[in-house]
Amino acid sequence: MHVKLGALQRGHRNRIREILDATSVFRDDEVAVALELFDESFASGPARAPYDPGDGVANYEFVGSFSPDGELVGYVCYGATPGTDRTYDLYWIATHPRFQGGGAGTLLLDEVERRLRQREARLIVVETSSRADYAPTRHFYEVRGYARAAVVKDYYAPVDDRAIYTKRL
Ligand SMILES: CC(C)(COP(=O)(O)OP(=O)(O)OC[C@H]1O[C@@H](n2cnc3c(N)ncnc32)[C@H](O)[C@@H]1OP(=O)(O)O)[C@@H](O)C(=O)NCCC(=O)NCCS
């Protein structure tokens, strides 16, 4: 399937919720946080102007992946990490399960990296869980050059560690 990249709009909110729910790895409170970031960015029309390195405020940028018939199949949310020198957080990435394994996630990740290289970003940080159901996600990052930089034991819950991956650009 040919997936293409595109901008997200306010009207995509319900579809994003559907995608996050359908992955079945995110808890309800995590879905709520993901939607809060979306709302913060899209509440009054289009997304805020991208990254202002000087403002010290987290800024969330989004990219969508779309099927040939224009259906949103996944998205990524990332942003400059306040208080750092060109470090960026990849906050969220998800592909609807019906479309997983079709290249949408790679397309999104490549696009984020392309944009950040243009900005001379230095480091991308992504956090994920050590749970077994996240094994394919960890594999996804590892194969794409993300190295496990740290593990915070029992961070999310007992026996659910926070695994921090980084990639230098
Ligand atoms: C991780 C994720 C974004 C990857 O998106 P995707 O569109 O399936 O990615 P692609 O098709 O480009 O790449 C597939 C790769 O991801 C891995 N992968 C992860 N989950 C997969 C799944 N459910 N089905 C198929 N491949 C999956 C595969 O191992 C594959 O690796 P390979 O290219 O070395 O074979 C997506 O699987 C997803 O939404 N997972 C659930 C949500 C999640 O964990 N998000 C990250 C939170 S930190």
The ligand as a Gaussian input file, in Angstrom:
#p B3LYP/6-31G(d) Opt

LIG

0 1
 C        5.450000       1.083000      16.204000
 C        4.531000       1.495000      15.055000
 C        4.304000       2.992000      15.125000
 C        5.208000       1.154000      13.745000
 O        4.369000       1.588000      12.701000
 P        4.172000       0.684000      11.412000
 O        3.360000       1.484000      10.442000
 O        3.689000      -0.644000      11.790000
 O        5.693000       0.618000      10.916000
 P        6.304000       0.090000       9.551000
 O        5.315000      -0.695000       8.781000
 O        6.986000       1.204000       8.878000
 O        7.468000      -0.825000      10.080000
 C        7.155000      -2.070000      10.610000
 C        8.253000      -2.399000      11.559000
 O        7.798000      -2.128000      12.870000
 C        7.714000      -3.333000      13.586000
 N        6.343000      -3.427000      14.065000
 C        5.971000      -2.944000      15.259000
 N        4.702000      -3.253000      15.476000
 C        4.254000      -3.906000      14.397000
 C        3.011000      -4.494000      14.046000
 N        1.979000      -4.490000      14.887000
 N        2.877000      -5.073000      12.829000
 C        3.921000      -5.119000      11.990000
 N        5.129000      -4.591000      12.281000
 C        5.288000      -4.002000      13.483000
 C        8.045000      -4.469000      12.684000
 O        8.942000      -5.287000      13.381000
 C        8.657000      -3.832000      11.474000
 O       10.027000      -3.909000      11.581000
 P       10.905000      -4.328000      10.308000
 O       10.723000      -3.237000       9.291000
 O       12.265000      -4.413000      10.825000
 O       10.329000      -5.616000       9.847000
 C        3.174000       0.766000      15.093000
 O        3.389000      -0.592000      15.042000
 C        2.279000       1.103000      16.276000
 O        1.433000       1.979000      16.173000
 N        2.440000       0.377000      17.384000
 C        1.580000       0.586000      18.541000
 C        1.795000       1.956000      19.152000
 C        3.180000       2.152000      19.686000
 O        3.784000       1.269000      20.272000
 N        3.704000       3.386000      19.485000
 C        4.967000       3.812000      20.018000
 C        4.775000       4.276000      21.424000
 S        6.327000       4.579000      22.189000

